[in-house]
Amino acid sequence: EAIRRRGCKVYYGSLDERPDGTIVTAGSRVAEIVASAPTIPEASEIAESCIPYVKLLDGWGLFHRSDIGSEVLLEKRIEQAQLIREIYHYRLSRGLIGRSIDWIPGRGKIEYEF
C-alpha cells in the first residue's frame, strides 16, 4: 500500500506459490519497483523511496541495485546500443550478416554461413 501511495508499481519476478498459497522467493530477481516522473532522476528517487517497504517475512535482507535507472547506467546502455547499431550497419554494408569469418594461422581464412 505504501508503495502504491508513492506512485510506484511492483512487478514480481522469481516467485513461487506453494500449495498452501504461501509465496516464496525462487531466484535472484524477486521484484521490480517502477516509478514514472518527468525526468529519470526524479523517477529513480521515487522508486528508491519505496525500497524500505519491500521485505521478506522470514527476516532475511534483500539486496537491491540502486544504479538501475540512473542516468549514468542509462547513458552507458545507450552508448552500447549505438555501437551495436554501428557494427550491424558495417556488417550489412559488406554483406557479412549471417556469416562468420575466422583466421587460423597456417590454415588461413575460414568462413561460416548460418
N, C-alpha and C positions, 0 to 999 in steps of 0.2 A: 504494500500500500504506500509506504514512504517513497519508494522508487517511482511509482506512478505519479504521486503528487509533485515530484520534482520534474515531471515531464519526460521521463525515460521509459523505455520498454525493455523487458528482459526476454531474451531468446535463449531457450535451453538447448544444450548440446549433448554431451556424453552422459546421459542419464538412463537408468533402467527402472522399470516399475516391477516390484516383486508381486507375487500372487496376492499378498495381503494388502496391496495398494501403496506400500511404502516406496518412496522414490529414493534411489541410491545413486551415487556417482559411479560412472562406468569408464572413466577415462580422464584425459587431461583438460579437455575443454568443456567445462560444466555449464557455463552460461556466458552470454554476451549482454552487455548493457549498452543500449543505443540511445543517443540523445540528438535532438535537432536544434539548431540555433543558426543565427545569421552568419556566424563565422566558425571555422573549425576550432580555434582555441576556446570559444565560448561553449561549443558542444562538448568538447573534451572536458572542460571544467565541470559542466553539469553532470556528465557521466561519472567522473571521478568522485563527485559528491555523493553518489549512490553506493559506492563500494562498501562502506561500513554496514550497509543493510543486507548484504549478501553473506549468509552464514551457513555453516554446516551444523546440523543438530547434534552431531557426536563430539563437537568441541574442537575438531581439527581446524587448523587455519587454512585459508585459501591464499594462493599466490595469484597476483594479477599483474599484467603488464601495463604500466602507466604510459609507455611510449606509443601504444597503438592509438591512432587518431591524432598524434602530434604532427605539427607542421613539418618538423624535421624528417620524421619517418615517411610521411606522405610525399614530400619532395624527393626523397630517395627512391620511392616506388615509381614516381613519375619519370625520373631520370632513367630507371631501369627499363620501363616500358618504352621510352623513346629510343633507347639503344636497341632493344629487341626489334622495334619497327624499322630502324635503320638497317640492321643486319638482314631482316626479311627482304626489304626492298633491294638491297645489294645483291642478295642471292637470287631474287626474282629477275633482276635485270640481266643476270648472267646465266639464266637457265639452270640454276643449281637447286631449285626447290625439288624435294623428293630424291636428292642424290647426296651421297656422302663420298668424299674423296680422302683417302689416306695415302701417306707416303711412307713406304717401308724401305729403309736403307738396304741396298743390294737387290731389291726387287722393283723399286720404282713406285709409280702411281697405281693405286688400286681404287676403282670406282664401284660404288654400290648403288643400286636403284631400290627404292622402297615405295 
